[in-house]
Amino acid sequence: MSTKVTKEEALNYHRIPTPGKVAIATTTRLETQKDLSLAYSPGVAFPCEEIAKDPALAFEYTSKRNLVAVISNGTAVLGLGNIGALASKPVMEGKAVLFKKFAAVDSFDIEVDETDINKFCDIVKAISPTFGGINLEDIKAPECFEIERRLVEELEIPVMHDDQHGTAIITSAALLNAVEMMDKKIEDLKVVVVGAGAAAIACSIMYKELGIKNLIMCDSKGVVHSGRTDLNKYKLNFVTGSCTTMEEAFTDADMVLGLSKPGTFTVEHIKLMSEEPIVFALANPTPELFPEEVKAVRPKAIVGTGRSDYANQVNNVLGFPYIFRGALDVQARTINMHMKKAAAQAIANLAKQPISDELRASFGELNYGREYIIPIPFDKRLMVEVSAAVANGAVESGVARVKEFDLEKYREKLASMI
């Protein structure tokens, strides 16, 4: 099934029948004078007074409990770069559509025309009472690290920069299954990360949390090693003393994660790796290397890309809708590493389950193996498995406001929402 689209098709999709991709719908009846009195004056005063006395009641009387803000300043949009806040709006609307369609989470896209870190954070903090969670999107590194850190620390609702943590969670799920197929221990792997931006840093942090000890990062100037004096504070966390060249980094490596651009590593680098390597080439739309190029020199390689026309697509939609679904439903104060690891494990586990007849009819036979190490985005069970894992992780780690949580009843509720 072809997924290619033309410019004309895409432009028409965004303007016909109504410009844009999102709209607001009401959730209560408004048909009589009494309805009007309940929805607005005088009835609306009563929930206002209750919330003024106890702010937590906003989760009971308003849409806050199911509302996420998708916020960007447009400084690092898709493969388009710094195109500005307004030009990023179609992408942010698209993110809002994915939240709604995949996980029944309501979302407002908010484009903030501000690049100063302090001012941007002040703006987001000022509007945060409206929302139950904040999804930061397409904000360039290294500013995105500081913006997320400050908002996580200063707000009492979950804040996640999906470009960082969504990629980390999905690739971690793929890594867990790939390592199992290689019959190796994760702590024994030699991992090369090509790229040192937001996603690469977050992936590297999470891989270390999973147990990886030997991780070598490479940026546009080569290996991030102890002899360099041009490294920012984020790269300094991944300095290696074991090698200084890309060739040394790739020698006997078990895995390479590419989050850079086409050609930053080559077939010659793949030849230096182990006989059965993991190769995640995630530059998009053109990967660093195509799967057929990798397999020409390493036939046993387990390969993933960001593309929908190849097996093992690493797509953040496997994660973020359900991560926020679970976090919102237990009114989590944050999204922590315990919750992220729970999400990754849930995604990994789902790939091992037989697919539904509905999926089989649309996508053919998909069996757990080298060409299917993570689920496809249209597997509706993601709603139950990932959301439940994240919600339970929030409760276990003490960041949920909800005190009484029955995991099995919650799973049943999620299943009824599909």
C-alpha positions as CSV (number, residue, x, y, z in Angstrom):
1,M,0.0,0.0,0.0
2,S,1.6,3.3,-1.1
3,T,1.8,6.1,1.4
4,K,3.2,8.7,-1.0
5,V,1.3,11.9,-1.3
6,T,1.5,14.8,-3.7
7,K,1.8,18.5,-2.7
8,E,-1.6,19.1,-4.2
9,E,-3.2,16.3,-2.2
10,A,-1.6,17.5,1.0
11,L,-2.7,21.1,0.5
12,N,-6.2,20.1,-0.3
13,Y,-6.3,17.8,2.8
14,H,-5.5,20.8,4.9
15,R,-8.1,23.2,3.5
16,I,-11.0,21.1,2.4
17,P,-13.8,20.9,3.6
18,T,-12.7,23.3,6.4
19,P,-9.2,24.9,6.8
20,G,-7.1,23.1,9.4
21,K,-7.5,19.7,11.1
22,V,-9.0,20.4,14.5
23,A,-12.2,22.0,15.9
24,I,-13.9,22.2,19.3
25,A,-17.0,20.1,20.1
26,T,-19.2,20.4,23.1
27,T,-19.6,17.6,25.7
28,T,-22.8,18.8,27.4
29,R,-26.3,19.5,26.2
30,L,-27.2,23.1,25.4
31,E,-30.7,23.2,24.0
32,T,-32.9,24.9,26.5
33,Q,-32.9,28.1,28.7
34,K,-32.2,25.9,31.7
35,D,-29.2,24.3,29.9
36,L,-27.9,27.9,29.2
37,S,-28.3,28.8,32.9
38,L,-26.3,25.7,33.9
39,A,-23.6,26.1,31.3
40,Y,-23.1,29.8,31.9
41,S,-24.6,32.4,34.3
42,P,-25.7,31.8,37.0
43,G,-24.9,28.0,37.3
44,V,-21.3,28.3,36.2
45,A,-20.6,30.3,39.4
46,F,-20.9,27.1,41.6
47,P,-18.0,25.1,40.1
48,C,-15.9,28.3,40.0
49,E,-16.4,28.7,43.7
50,E,-15.6,25.1,44.4
51,I,-12.4,25.3,42.4
52,A,-11.4,28.5,44.2
53,K,-11.6,26.7,47.5
54,D,-9.9,23.5,46.2
55,P,-7.9,23.8,42.9
56,A,-7.8,20.0,42.6
57,L,-11.5,20.1,41.8
58,A,-10.6,21.6,38.4
59,F,-10.0,17.9,37.4
60,E,-13.6,17.1,38.3
61,Y,-15.5,20.1,37.0
62,T,-13.6,21.1,33.8
63,S,-11.9,19.6,30.8
64,K,-8.5,19.9,32.4
65,R,-8.4,16.2,33.3
66,N,-8.4,15.3,29.6
67,L,-6.7,18.2,27.9
68,V,-3.1,18.4,26.6
69,A,-1.4,21.5,25.2
70,V,0.9,20.9,22.1
71,I,3.3,23.8,22.4
72,S,6.0,24.8,20.0
73,N,8.0,27.8,18.9
74,G,8.8,26.3,15.5
75,T,12.5,26.3,15.9
76,A,13.1,22.6,14.9
77,V,10.1,21.4,12.8
78,L,10.2,17.9,11.3
79,G,12.8,18.0,8.5
80,L,12.1,21.7,7.9
81,G,14.2,23.3,10.6
82,N,13.6,26.8,12.1
83,I,10.5,27.8,10.1
84,G,8.9,29.8,13.0
85,A,5.9,29.5,15.2
86,L,3.1,30.2,12.7
87,A,4.5,27.9,10.0
88,S,4.7,25.1,12.5
89,K,0.9,25.2,13.2
90,P,-0.1,22.4,10.7
91,V,2.3,20.1,12.5
92,M,1.0,21.0,15.9
93,E,-2.6,20.6,14.7
94,G,-1.6,17.2,13.3
95,K,-0.2,16.2,16.7
96,A,-3.6,17.2,18.3
97,V,-5.4,15.0,15.8
98,L,-3.2,12.0,16.7
99,F,-3.9,12.6,20.4
100,K,-7.6,12.5,19.8
101,K,-7.8,9.7,17.2
102,F,-5.4,7.3,18.9
103,A,-6.1,7.9,22.6
104,A,-9.2,10.1,23.0
105,V,-7.1,12.9,24.5
106,D,-8.3,16.4,23.7
107,S,-5.6,18.8,22.7
108,F,-5.1,22.5,21.9
109,D,-2.1,23.4,19.6
110,I,-0.4,26.5,20.8
111,E,2.3,28.2,18.7
112,V,4.4,30.6,20.8
113,D,6.4,33.2,18.9
114,E,9.2,33.4,21.3
115,T,12.8,31.9,21.3
116,D,14.1,33.4,24.5
117,I,14.1,30.6,27.1
118,N,13.0,32.7,30.1
119,K,10.2,34.3,28.2
120,F,9.0,31.0,26.6
121,C,8.9,29.3,30.0
122,D,7.1,32.2,31.5
123,I,4.4,32.1,28.8
124,V,3.9,28.3,29.2
125,K,3.7,28.6,33.0
126,A,1.2,31.4,32.7
127,I,-1.2,29.3,30.6
128,S,-0.6,26.0,32.3
129,P,-3.6,26.1,34.6
130,T,-5.8,25.3,31.6
131,F,-4.2,21.9,31.0
132,G,-3.7,18.5,32.5
133,G,-0.5,18.0,30.6
134,I,1.9,19.7,28.2
135,N,3.5,18.1,25.1
136,L,6.5,20.2,24.0
137,E,7.2,19.8,20.3
138,D,9.8,20.8,17.7
139,I,11.9,23.1,19.9
140,K,15.6,23.0,18.9
141,A,18.5,21.8,21.0
142,P,20.1,22.7,23.3
143,E,17.3,25.2,24.4
144,C,14.8,22.4,24.6
145,F,16.7,20.7,27.4
146,E,16.6,23.7,29.6
147,I,13.0,24.6,28.7
148,E,11.8,21.1,29.6
149,R,13.9,20.9,32.8
150,R,12.4,24.2,34.1
151,L,8.8,23.4,33.2
152,V,9.1,19.9,34.7
153,E,10.5,21.3,38.0
154,E,8.1,24.3,38.2
155,L,4.7,22.8,37.1
156,E,2.6,20.2,38.8
157,I,1.3,18.6,35.6
158,P,3.2,16.2,33.3
159,V,5.4,17.9,30.8
160,M,7.2,15.9,28.0
161,H,9.2,17.0,25.0
162,D,8.2,14.2,22.7
163,D,11.0,14.7,20.2
164,Q,13.3,13.6,23.0
165,H,11.4,11.1,25.1
166,G,9.0,9.6,22.6
167,T,11.9,8.5,20.4
168,A,13.8,7.2,23.5
169,I,10.8,5.1,24.6
170,I,10.0,3.6,21.2
171,T,13.6,2.8,20.3
172,S,14.0,1.3,23.8
173,A,11.1,-1.0,23.2
174,A,12.7,-2.0,19.9
175,L,16.0,-2.5,21.5
176,L,14.6,-4.7,24.3
177,N,13.2,-7.1,21.7
178,A,16.2,-7.0,19.4
179,V,18.5,-7.9,22.2
180,E,16.3,-10.8,23.1
181,M,16.5,-12.1,19.5
182,M,20.3,-11.7,19.6
183,D,20.4,-13.7,22.8
184,K,22.7,-11.2,24.4
185,K,22.5,-9.2,27.6
186,I,21.8,-5.5,27.3
187,E,24.7,-4.6,29.7
188,D,27.2,-6.4,27.3
189,L,26.3,-4.3,24.2
190,K,28.5,-1.8,22.5
191,V,26.3,1.0,21.3
192,V,27.1,3.8,18.9
193,V,24.8,6.8,18.7
194,V,25.3,9.0,15.6
195,G,23.7,12.4,16.4
196,A,23.9,14.5,19.5
197,G,20.6,16.5,19.4
198,A,17.6,16.3,21.6
199,A,16.4,12.8,20.6
200,A,20.0,11.3,20.7
201,I,20.7,12.7,24.1
202,A,17.4,11.4,25.5
203,C,17.8,8.0,23.9
204,S,21.3,7.7,25.4
205,I,20.1,8.6,28.8
206,M,17.3,6.0,28.7
207,Y,19.6,3.3,27.3
208,K,21.9,3.8,30.3
209,E,18.9,3.4,32.5
210,L,18.2,0.1,30.8
211,G,21.6,-1.1,31.6
212,I,23.9,-0.2,28.6
213,K,27.4,0.6,29.9
214,N,29.4,1.0,26.7
215,L,27.8,3.9,24.7
216,I,29.8,6.0,22.2
217,M,28.2,9.2,20.9
218,C,29.2,10.9,17.6
219,D,28.2,14.4,16.6
220,S,28.9,16.3,13.3
221,K,32.6,16.5,14.2
222,G,33.1,12.9,15.1
223,V,33.3,10.9,18.3
224,V,32.5,12.7,21.5
225,H,35.7,11.9,23.3
226,S,37.7,13.2,26.2
227,G,40.2,15.1,24.1
228,R,37.7,17.5,22.7
229,T,37.2,21.0,24.1
230,D,34.1,22.1,22.0
231,L,31.4,20.1,23.9
232,N,28.3,21.5,25.6
233,K,27.3,20.3,29.0
234,Y,24.8,17.8,27.6
235,K,27.4,16.1,25.4
236,L,29.9,16.0,28.3
237,N,27.7,13.4,30.0
238,F,28.6,11.0,27.1
239,V,32.4,11.6,26.7
240,T,34.3,8.4,25.9
241,G,38.0,7.7,26.5
242,S,38.0,4.4,24.6
243,C,38.2,5.8,21.0
244,T,38.6,8.9,18.9
245,T,37.5,7.9,15.4
246,M,34.2,6.6,13.9
247,E,36.0,3.5,12.6
248,E,37.1,2.7,16.2
249,A,33.6,3.4,17.5
250,F,32.0,1.0,15.0
251,T,34.5,-1.8,15.4
252,D,32.6,-4.8,16.9
253,A,29.7,-2.6,17.8
254,D,26.4,-4.4,18.5
255,M,24.1,-1.5,17.7
256,V,24.0,1.9,16.0
257,L,21.3,4.4,16.5
258,G,21.2,7.1,13.8
259,L,19.5,10.4,14.6
260,S,21.4,12.6,12.2
261,K,21.2,12.8,8.3
262,P,21.8,10.6,5.3
263,G,25.3,9.4,4.9
264,T,26.6,10.1,8.4
265,F,27.6,6.5,8.6
266,T,28.2,4.2,5.7
267,V,28.2,0.6,4.6
268,E,31.9,0.5,5.4
269,H,31.0,1.3,9.0
270,I,28.4,-1.4,9.1
271,K,31.1,-3.9,7.9
272,L,33.0,-3.1,11.1
273,M,30.1,-4.1,13.4
274,S,29.3,-7.5,14.8
275,E,27.8,-10.2,12.5
276,E,24.3,-9.6,13.8
277,P,24.0,-5.9,14.5
278,I,21.0,-3.7,15.4
279,V,20.8,-0.8,13.0
280,F,18.2,1.9,13.7
281,A,18.7,4.5,10.9
282,L,16.1,7.1,11.9
283,A,17.0,10.2,9.8
284,N,13.7,11.1,8.0
285,P,12.5,10.9,5.3
286,T,15.8,9.5,4.0
287,P,17.6,7.3,6.6
288,E,21.3,7.3,7.1
289,L,21.3,3.9,5.3
290,F,18.4,2.0,3.7
291,P,17.7,-1.5,5.1
292,E,18.7,-3.2,1.8
293,E,22.1,-1.4,2.0
294,V,22.6,-2.7,5.6
295,K,21.6,-6.2,4.8
296,A,23.8,-6.4,1.7
297,V,26.8,-6.5,4.1
298,R,25.1,-7.8,7.3
299,P,22.3,-10.2,6.3
300,K,21.4,-11.0,9.9
301,A,21.0,-7.4,10.9
302,I,17.9,-6.2,12.7
303,V,17.0,-2.9,11.0
304,G,14.6,-0.1,11.8
305,T,13.8,3.2,10.2
306,G,11.4,6.1,10.6
307,R,9.6,5.2,7.4
308,S,6.2,3.5,7.0
309,D,7.3,1.6,3.9
310,Y,9.8,-0.5,5.7
311,A,9.5,-3.0,8.5
312,N,10.2,-1.9,12.1
313,Q,9.0,1.7,11.8
314,V,10.0,3.7,14.8
315,N,7.0,6.0,15.1
316,N,6.4,8.2,18.2
317,V,2.7,7.7,17.8
318,L,3.2,4.3,19.4
319,G,3.9,6.2,22.6
320,F,2.9,9.7,23.3
321,P,-0.9,9.5,23.0
322,Y,-1.0,6.6,25.5
323,I,1.7,8.0,27.8
324,F,-0.4,11.1,28.3
325,R,-3.6,9.0,28.4
326,G,-2.2,7.1,31.4
327,A,-0.7,10.1,33.0
328,L,-3.9,12.2,32.7
329,D,-6.1,9.4,34.1
330,V,-4.2,9.2,37.4
331,Q,-3.6,13.0,37.4
332,A,0.1,12.5,37.4
333,R,2.3,15.4,38.5
334,T,5.1,14.4,36.1
335,I,6.2,11.8,33.6
336,N,9.3,10.1,35.2
337,M,11.8,7.5,34.1
338,H,9.8,4.7,35.9
339,M,6.8,5.6,33.7
340,K,8.9,5.8,30.5
341,K,10.5,2.4,31.1
342,A,7.0,0.9,31.8
343,A,5.8,2.3,28.5
344,A,8.8,0.9,26.6
345,Q,8.3,-2.6,28.2
346,A,4.6,-2.6,27.4
347,I,5.3,-1.7,23.7
348,A,7.9,-4.4,23.5
349,N,5.6,-7.0,25.1
350,L,2.7,-6.2,22.7
351,A,4.9,-7.0,19.7
352,K,5.1,-10.6,21.0
353,Q,1.3,-11.0,21.0
354,P,-0.6,-12.4,17.9
355,I,-2.1,-9.6,15.8
356,S,-5.9,-9.2,15.4
357,D,-7.8,-10.4,12.3
358,E,-8.5,-6.7,11.6
359,L,-4.8,-5.9,11.4
360,R,-4.0,-9.0,9.4
361,A,-6.6,-8.0,6.8
362,S,-5.0,-4.6,6.4
363,F,-1.3,-5.3,6.8
364,G,-0.9,-9.0,6.2
365,E,0.7,-11.6,8.6
366,L,2.9,-10.0,11.2
367,N,4.7,-12.3,13.5
368,Y,7.2,-11.4,16.2
369,G,10.7,-11.6,14.7
370,R,13.4,-9.6,13.0
371,E,11.0,-7.9,10.7
372,Y,8.5,-7.2,13.5
373,I,10.1,-6.1,16.7
374,I,7.6,-3.3,17.6
375,P,3.9,-3.0,17.0
376,I,2.4,-1.0,14.1
377,P,0.7,2.3,15.0
378,F,-2.8,0.9,14.2
379,D,-2.7,-1.8,16.8
380,K,-5.6,-0.7,19.1
381,R,-4.3,-2.7,22.0
382,L,-1.6,0.0,22.5
383,M,-4.4,2.0,24.2
384,V,-4.8,-0.6,26.9
385,E,-1.3,-1.9,27.3
386,V,0.7,1.4,27.2
387,S,-1.7,3.6,29.0
388,A,-2.2,1.1,31.8
389,A,1.5,0.6,32.2
390,V,2.1,4.3,32.4
391,A,-0.8,4.9,34.9
392,N,0.4,2.1,37.1
393,G,4.0,3.4,36.9
394,A,2.8,6.8,38.1
395,V,1.0,5.2,41.0
396,E,3.9,2.9,41.9
397,S,6.4,5.9,41.8
398,G,4.2,8.1,43.9
399,V,3.5,10.9,41.4
400,A,-0.2,10.2,40.9
401,R,-2.9,12.4,42.6
402,V,-5.4,9.6,42.3
403,K,-5.2,7.6,45.5
404,E,-7.5,4.6,44.7
405,F,-6.3,2.8,41.6
406,D,-7.5,-0.6,40.4
407,L,-5.3,-1.7,37.5
408,E,-7.7,-4.3,36.2
409,K,-10.7,-2.0,36.3
410,Y,-8.7,0.7,34.5
411,R,-7.7,-1.8,31.8
412,E,-11.3,-2.7,31.3
413,K,-12.2,1.0,31.0
414,L,-9.5,1.6,28.4
415,A,-10.7,-1.4,26.5
416,S,-14.3,0.0,26.4
417,M,-12.9,3.2,24.9
418,I,-11.4,1.6,21.9
